[in-house]
Amino acid sequence: MSFSLQQKIKEIRSSIVAVGYSPGQNQINISGSGFCISDDGKILTSAHVYNQTPPQFQNKMMAMVMNKQDPNGLEHYIWLSIFFIKKDDQTDVALFQIENYQSTLLKKMELGDSEKVEVGEDTYFIGFPYAAQLIKDGMGITLVVNKAIVSNIKQDGVNPSHPRNFIIVDAISNPGNSGCPLIDIETNKVIGIMSVAFRIKSQVSEFEKLDIREPMHIAGARPINLAKSIL
């Protein structure tokens, strides 16, 4: 029995979390996304989400996790503490543990085999881009889905075994998507972790004195097989 993309997205929505830290009372900085990969509340994300957190807050990181879904589709989230387990900067992967995950709707996602991914495959990624800004602007919590195809598969030019080290997709990835899953549409399994958004400096004359970056329709994910070595 085949399921529609809409059904597949609904199936994994509660597996996605926003990752951030609290610099002060009633303050949250959201720096990336993540997703659940175990039945005991472990979260996979990008190592640079952790590395870019100010050192004094790295032991105070939090995740925004879905804890209720109303029949009308309204979703409710809570903030929970997460604890750093380990990371690999070379592959840009980090692993965390969520505290009190039992009080949420969190469920693990299935990991695919990124060695079998081919150019032209249909994919999608789902995360929390510009999450803090959207909340501040009154849009509320906004989980965003982007559809893409695999445009290229890059291989490590330094390692003699030349492992796959990037999956390039034809989509715009925005700040906050780092760490969210890249998912194969057919299997609904994770094949990568969104890691890189390509941008160029704006050529619009009124912005020439500002460092405003225009997004390119190219984004990069770390193959999920690179993450399996630290799990």
PAPA-303326 format. One record per residue: residue number from 1; y, z, x of N, C-alpha, C in turn. Coordinates in steps of 0.02 Angstrom, whole numbers. Each point is the difference from the previous one (the first is absolute). Layout:
<nodes>
NUM,Y,Z,X,Y,Z,X,Y,Z,X;
...
</nodes>
This chain:
<nodes>
1,-60,0,42,60,0,-42,62,0,44;
2,45,-47,-13,61,-5,40,57,36,-36;
3,45,27,40,57,36,-27,64,-37,17;
4,49,4,-43,64,-32,12,38,37,54;
5,51,-33,29,41,33,50,35,61,-31;
6,21,-6,-62,33,57,-33,-46,61,-2;
7,-64,-11,-16,-48,54,-2,-12,29,70;
8,-3,-44,49,-12,23,69,58,43,25;
9,61,-20,-17,59,39,20,-1,69,-34;
10,-15,1,-64,-4,64,-36,-52,46,31;
11,-54,-29,24,-54,39,29,20,38,62;
12,47,-27,38,16,31,65,71,31,2;
13,37,-2,-53,69,25,2,4,72,22;
14,-46,41,-26,4,72,16,-23,15,71;
15,-25,-51,36,-22,9,69,58,-5,50;
16,57,-25,-24,57,-14,44,48,59,-1;
17,25,18,59,48,56,5,62,-23,39;
18,55,35,-12,59,-7,42,-2,55,53;
19,22,-15,60,-2,48,55,70,15,24;
20,17,63,8,67,18,23,2,71,26;
21,60,27,2,9,69,24,62,30,-34;
22,4,65,2,55,35,-32,47,29,54;
23,60,-29,9,46,26,50,37,63,-24;
24,-4,15,-64,35,58,-27,-21,13,-71;
25,25,53,-29,-18,17,-69,22,-55,-48;
26,-47,-20,-43,12,-52,-51,17,-67,32;
27,-23,-13,61,12,-63,35,-67,-30,22;
28,-7,-65,-9,-60,-35,22,21,-67,31;
29,-24,-14,59,7,-65,32,-67,-35,-4;
30,-3,-58,-32,-62,-38,-7,0,-55,53;
31,-49,1,44,0,-46,56,-55,-52,-2;
32,-48,7,-44,-54,-48,-3,-48,13,-57;
33,-55,-34,2,-52,7,-51,-66,15,34;
34,-50,16,-41,-67,12,26,-50,-7,-56;
35,-64,8,16,-51,-7,-52,-60,43,18;
36,-36,21,-52,-56,46,7,-63,-37,22;
37,-36,29,49,-60,-34,25,-62,46,-1;
38,5,57,-35,-57,45,-3,2,41,-64;
39,-55,32,-16,-3,42,-60,31,69,11;
40,19,15,62,30,66,13,73,-4,20;
41,35,-53,-22,72,-3,6,28,-22,67;
42,-36,-41,37,27,-27,62,40,-63,-14;
43,57,-5,35,47,-55,-11,8,-41,64;
44,-4,-65,-7,12,-46,56,69,-30,-8;
45,36,-5,56,67,-31,0,14,-28,69;
46,61,-22,12,19,-26,65,22,56,47;
47,-20,-5,63,20,51,49,75,3,8;
48,35,-57,-8,72,2,11,37,37,-56;
49,-32,9,-58,29,42,-53,4,72,25;
50,-51,22,34,-1,68,30,47,3,60;
51,-3,-51,44,39,1,62,75,-2,-13;
52,21,-32,-55,71,-6,-15,27,61,-38;
53,-44,46,-18,22,62,-30,28,46,54;
54,59,29,-9,28,45,50,-52,53,20;
55,-7,14,64,-51,47,24,-1,67,-37;
56,59,25,-17,3,66,-33,-29,-1,-71;
57,-11,-61,-27,-27,-4,-68,-71,-29,-2;
58,-29,-16,57,-66,-30,1,-55,47,-25;
59,14,65,2,-49,47,-28,18,21,-71;
60,48,-36,-30,22,15,-68,-1,-63,-43;
61,-45,-45,17,-2,-63,-38,-34,10,-68;
62,17,-45,-46,-23,6,-69,-20,-68,-27;
63,-39,2,-54,-19,-62,-34,14,7,-74;
64,24,-53,-30,13,-2,-72,-62,-32,-32;
65,-35,40,-42,-65,-19,-25,0,1,-76;
66,-33,-50,-31,-5,-2,-72,-45,56,-25;
67,23,37,-50,-40,55,-27,-12,-5,-75;
68,31,-51,-33,-10,-8,-71,20,-70,-22;
69,-38,-28,-47,15,-65,-30,0,9,-76;
70,56,-16,-32,4,5,-72,-30,-62,-33;
71,-23,5,-63,-28,-59,-34,48,-58,-4;
72,66,15,-1,50,-54,-4,15,-31,68;
73,-35,20,52,9,-29,66,45,39,46;
74,35,51,-25,43,40,42,-41,39,51;
75,23,-2,63,-36,33,54,40,58,27;
76,-34,54,17,33,59,26,-24,14,71;
77,46,23,42,-15,12,71,21,70,20;
78,-34,27,51,20,63,30,1,-9,76;
79,38,44,33,3,0,73,-47,53,27;
80,-42,-19,47,-47,46,31,5,-5,76;
81,-13,55,34,1,0,73,-58,-41,27;
82,12,-35,55,-53,-36,34,-1,23,73;
83,-59,0,29,-9,24,68,-26,-55,45;
84,33,-9,56,-19,-51,48,-68,16,31;
85,-44,-51,2,-65,8,31,-2,-35,67;
86,12,-66,0,1,-37,63,31,-69,-12;
87,15,-33,55,31,-67,-4,-20,-41,61;
88,11,-65,-7,-10,-46,56,61,-46,1;
89,44,12,49,62,-39,3,-12,-73,16;
90,-52,-15,37,-14,-70,19,-16,-42,-61;
91,-36,28,-47,-17,-37,-61,45,19,-59;
92,47,47,10,48,22,-51,-34,28,-62;
93,-46,46,11,-37,31,-55,4,76,6;
94,9,34,-55,1,74,0,-39,26,-60;
95,-30,59,9,-40,31,-51,27,69,-17;
96,6,15,-65,26,64,-24,-48,30,-52;
97,9,64,-11,-36,36,-52,50,27,-51;
98,-12,-14,-64,43,27,-52,-24,69,-22;
99,47,46,-6,-16,67,-24,-3,-1,-76;
100,-48,36,-28,-7,7,-73,-9,-67,-35;
101,-37,-46,31,-10,-66,-29,-38,4,-67;
102,-36,56,-12,-39,7,-61,44,-1,-63;
103,65,15,9,45,3,-58,30,-68,-17;
104,-25,-53,31,29,-67,-9,-52,-49,-27;
105,22,-62,-13,-44,-53,-21,-23,-42,60;
106,10,25,59,-16,-36,61,-75,-18,2;
107,-14,-63,18,-69,-21,11,-2,-50,56;
108,-56,-2,34,-4,-40,61,-3,-74,-16;
109,27,-40,46,-6,-72,-3,-58,-22,45;
110,-30,-56,-18,-55,-27,39,28,-43,56;
111,-27,8,60,22,-39,58,-43,-62,7;
112,33,-57,11,-35,-62,10,-14,-14,74;
113,-17,-61,16,-15,-21,68,52,-52,21;
114,49,20,40,54,-45,19,-23,-56,47;
115,-60,6,28,-27,-54,42,-20,-60,-42;
116,-9,10,-65,-21,-55,-43,58,-32,-36;
117,61,26,10,59,-28,-32,16,-69,29;
118,19,-47,-43,16,-67,23,69,-21,-27;
119,32,-45,37,65,-27,-21,-8,-34,-68;
120,47,14,-44,-1,-29,-67,-25,48,-54;
121,-28,57,21,-25,48,-50,58,31,-39;
122,-12,12,-65,49,34,-42,-2,75,12;
123,58,30,7,5,72,12,58,29,-40;
124,4,66,-1,60,34,-24,8,65,36;
125,62,26,3,11,66,27,42,40,-49;
126,-9,66,2,32,43,-50,24,64,33;
127,65,14,-8,28,58,34,66,20,-32;
128,39,38,39,62,29,-25,60,-23,42;
129,19,-65,-4,59,-22,38,64,28,-29;
130,46,19,45,65,27,-21,-8,57,-51;
131,-52,40,7,-16,49,-51,56,51,-11;
132,25,29,54,52,51,-7,63,-29,-30;
133,18,-62,20,61,-31,-26,-7,-16,-75;
134,-59,-24,-20,-10,-15,-70,3,63,-43;
135,-28,55,26,4,63,-37,73,22,-5;
136,36,-5,55,71,20,1,41,-42,-48;
137,-17,-65,-6,38,-45,-43,-21,3,-73;
138,-45,46,-17,-19,10,-69,-58,-42,-24;
139,-33,-37,45,-57,-41,-19,-64,41,-5;
140,1,60,27,-60,42,-1,-51,-22,51;
141,-60,27,-6,-54,-16,47,-26,-70,-16;
142,0,-44,50,-16,-70,-12,-54,-24,50;
143,-60,-8,-25,-55,-26,39,0,-76,-7;
144,8,-35,56,13,-72,-1,-59,-40,28;
145,-20,-53,-36,-55,-43,22,28,-67,24;
146,-24,-24,57,18,-66,27,-63,-41,10;
147,0,-61,-25,-57,-45,8,13,-47,59;
148,-53,-18,37,8,-42,59,-64,-36,15;
149,4,-47,46,-61,-29,29,0,15,75;
150,-58,0,29,-6,8,72,24,-64,33;
151,53,5,40,31,-59,31,-26,-12,71;
152,-17,54,35,-24,-6,69,-37,63,18;
153,-44,-6,48,-35,59,27,10,-1,76;
154,35,51,25,16,4,71,-54,40,37;
155,-12,-22,61,-49,35,43,34,27,62;
156,-23,57,23,29,32,59,-7,-45,61;
157,57,-17,31,-1,-43,58,-9,36,65;
158,-2,67,-2,-8,41,61,-71,25,8;
159,-28,26,-55,-69,24,2,-48,-58,10;
160,-43,3,50,-47,-55,15,-45,-19,-59;
161,-14,49,-44,-42,-15,-58,39,-32,-57;
162,66,-2,7,45,-33,-49,-14,21,-73;
163,2,64,-15,-10,21,-70,59,-21,-43;
164,-12,-6,-64,55,-14,-46,47,59,-2;
165,65,-14,9,47,56,-1,56,-7,-51;
166,5,-57,-35,48,-7,-54,-26,-50,-51;
167,11,16,-64,-8,-47,-54,69,-16,-26;
168,20,-63,5,66,-22,-22,-4,-26,-72;
169,45,23,-43,1,-22,-69,69,-29,-18;
170,1,-43,-51,62,-33,-20,35,40,-54;
171,26,57,18,34,43,-48,56,38,34;
172,47,23,-39,54,43,25,-23,73,-6;
173,-2,34,56,-17,71,0,64,39,17;
174,15,49,-41,63,37,7,-12,70,29;
175,54,32,25,-7,68,27,-32,46,-52;
176,-49,38,22,-37,43,-45,-70,-25,-14;
177,-12,-66,13,-67,-27,-9,-46,16,58;
178,28,20,57,-42,15,58,-53,51,-19;
179,-62,-16,16,-55,45,-14,-36,-14,-65;
180,26,-45,-42,-34,-14,-63,-57,-50,12;
181,-48,-3,-45,-59,-42,11,12,-73,-17;
182,-29,-44,42,-5,-71,-15,-70,-9,-29;
183,-4,-30,-59,-62,1,-39,-24,-72,-14;
184,-64,-11,9,-30,-64,-18,-5,-3,-77;
185,27,-53,-29,2,-4,-73,-70,-6,-30;
186,-44,-36,33,-67,-10,-29,-40,65,-2;
187,-1,36,56,-42,60,5,36,65,-18;
188,67,-2,0,43,59,-9,-13,53,54;
189,-19,-22,59,-10,44,57,57,-8,50;
190,14,54,37,55,-1,49,-21,-40,61;
191,41,-49,19,-15,-40,59,52,11,55;
192,54,36,-16,51,12,51,49,55,-20;
193,41,20,47,52,50,-11,67,-32,17;
194,45,-5,-49,64,-34,11,38,37,55;
195,26,-39,48,28,31,60,66,-31,22;
196,9,-65,-10,58,-34,28,35,-43,-52;
197,67,5,-3,41,-43,-42,47,-39,46;
198,-3,-66,-4,42,-42,43,67,-13,-34;
199,54,11,38,67,-9,-27,46,-30,53;
200,49,-38,-24,50,-29,45,69,27,-19;
201,45,1,49,68,24,-14,36,-48,-46;
202,35,27,-48,34,-41,-50,51,-46,32;
203,1,-62,-24,49,-49,23,59,-8,-49;
204,-1,40,-53,54,-2,-49,63,28,32;
205,54,-39,-2,61,17,37,29,68,-19;
206,-3,18,-64,30,64,-21,-40,60,27;
207,-61,-13,24,-42,54,27,-7,-5,76;
208,36,-45,32,-12,-13,71,12,61,44;
209,42,46,-23,13,60,40,-48,57,-16;
210,-43,-12,-49,-49,50,-20,-69,-22,22;
211,-43,48,14,-68,-16,19,-44,0,-62;
212,15,-48,-45,-39,-8,-61,-54,-52,12;
213,-61,19,-12,-57,-44,15,-25,-35,-62;
214,-10,-65,5,-27,-39,-55,-76,-6,9;
215,-38,16,-52,-73,-2,6,-26,-72,6;
216,-51,-8,40,-35,-63,5,-64,5,-42;
217,-25,-58,-21,-60,0,-42,-62,5,43;
218,1,47,47,-56,12,45,-8,75,9;
219,-60,25,-3,-14,71,11,-66,6,36;
220,-10,56,34,-60,10,38,-36,64,-17;
221,-67,-3,-2,-42,59,-13,-49,9,57;
222,-15,62,16,-52,15,48,-68,-6,-34;
223,-47,-37,28,-67,-6,-31,-33,68,-10;
224,-32,9,-56,-28,66,-16,-55,19,48;
225,-34,-47,32,-52,18,47,27,39,60;
226,64,-10,17,31,38,54,5,74,-18;
227,9,13,-65,7,70,-23,-67,35,-2;
228,-53,-36,-8,-66,30,-8,-20,40,61;
229,26,-19,59,-18,35,61,27,72,3;
230,53,15,-38,27,68,2,-23,41,-61;
231,-37,-30,-44,-22,37,-60,-63,42,17;
</nodes>
